[in-house]
Amino acid sequence: MTVKLLDGKTFAEMVLAGAQHLTNNADMIDALNVFPVPDGDTGTNMNLSMTSGANEVKNVKENHTGDVAQALAKGLLMGARGNSGVILSQLFRGFGKELAQKQSCDTKEFAQALQAGVETAYKAVMKPVEGTILTVAKESAEAAVKTAKKEEDMIVFLETVVKEAQASLKRTPELLPVLKEVGVVDSGGQGLLTIYEGFLANLKGETLPEPDTAGSMDEMVNAEHHKLAQDFMDTADIEFGYCTEFMVKFEEDKLKDNPYDEDQFRNELSEMGDSLLVVSDDELIKVHVHVEYPGEAMTLGQRYGSLVNMKIENMREQHTSIVGDKKEKQPKAKAEYGIVTVSMGDGLKKMFESLGATVVIQGGQTMNPSTQDISEAVSEAHAKNVLILPNNKNIVMAAEQAADLAEDNVAVIPSKSIPQGMSALLAFNPDADLETNQQEMSGMMEQVKTGQITYAVRDTQIDGMTIEKDHFMGIFDGDIKATDKDKITTVEKLLKEMIDEDEDEILTVLAGEEATQEEIEKLEAFMEEEFEDIEVEVHQGDQPIYSFIFSVE
């Protein structure tokens, strides 16, 4: 079989196969994470991101390769979770732009699209690191461009791309020493290869293995999308009652009378409601907005073309059926400031709220919130100026992407841990402007030291340290500094690494859901004996995975 042109229908099937193959292998990709902590990041994040893209592709009705590529890019953008998901969204964003006008594409055009995706992704990452998904994308795209000069058969062409991606992935440990030390390849690169393998298998007519939990991902995505409508508010707090989604397919005759301006359209919709997301390209617009009068929002869209894929849900009715609350409330004016932060655990949520957080997104190591989750939280903050504290290095890029999408003044404080986020919040000044707060809060968070106690999910060797499965680990500002089969022994080793009695004054302890009162008492006794001049504060954080989180100032 020879395939010289890739049409929209075929490419859509390839995308769905790539997403399914990633779902089937997500656990394997999670296991490649360098640190043996039970966080399950890369496979989970890429899987949820790609599933969002695949769901958007299912909405494409036309047999048009560019439409499919653009839909994939849009779905990935809004569903991007963690650094790996954001980078994946940028790869296919550039890819989609390059193919946007193509009814079908040949090997040269496909190769150029892969190259455009690499260029877009590298620009999106402030400090690109080789030996990661970026390298695998770059080297496989280079192979694609070279192969396309002489190869017209799409199957042979993609076989070469996959072969180079496999070879590039094997080379990642040579480029990133920590991978070589631990004995694994890059997890993000493995995820991208898995997608490409799904593309190729589908084009060749090969069957992929069935997933363990068929259909569960769609349910998860749907549950994520509207969880806020019932988790954090009373019915009276729902200011705009109808979750409204629609797409507008551009029509030339309407555009002549009403030229499309995305910023103007977004501003007009923002006056009608909240939770607004607008994504557009040369072919269509996709809108998600919570409004009181859905018809008015759709009428605005009809100025530019015909409505497709419309969906309206009455959120008050949905919420009332759950909580039995039928009160209504008038819309509120926007506050001057809103603060969005991320944490996991009821105790930490309450602590952030007590420090002034407007919206606390439940998420962290085991579930990085997506760009859309953060965008919706920004809308929920309902403020003229919004500050986002991601509190995890793997959420910073999604937060920055959400800030770029926002219509309000939104700034990211790139906090990489819970202690950094709390320290930054203490520096917030409601009377200062957004830029000043961003500078002051970012500076304050750099002054705190973070420690974490968790357990190893596998045997490994890293930084000259041998770590056994199920033993405890002490992590100091991202580096593993202590390990032992006994939790409190690990705590003591870590605190000795962290605390400088001549400079430090306060140790704040955030006890996780697995921490016992006996362990807390042993910790306090150790501190009193070893660091008698250090003030100790213990709070119940209830966080999973980490028995203790320490903040030293």
JOJO-V271644 format. One line per field, one symbol per residue. phi: phi as a letter, one per 20 degrees, with the letter a starting at -180 (. if undefined). Layout:
# JOJO-V271644
phi=???
This chain:
# JOJO-V271644
phi=.ccecdefffffffffffffffgfdffffgfegffeeedlffffffffffffffffffefeeecgffffffgffffgfdfcmfffffgffgeffgfffegeefbbdffffffffffffffffffefcgdfncgffffffffffffffffcdeffffgfffffffffffffegffecgffffencefffffffggffffgfgffeneeeffffcgnffffffffffdfffcfdcegfeffcecfccbcdegcgffffecgecffffffffffeablecccbbfdbcdccbececggffffgfffdreeclebccefffffffedmddfccfgeffffcccdcdbcofffgfffffeofecdefrqfebffegfgfffffffflcfccdddfmafedgffffffffefeefccdeffdbfgfffffffefcfeeffffffffffffffedddcbdbceeafacblmdecdgmfecdddlndfdbbafdffffgffffffeedffdeccddddeefefdffffffffffffeecfeefdcdceemffmdfbddcdc
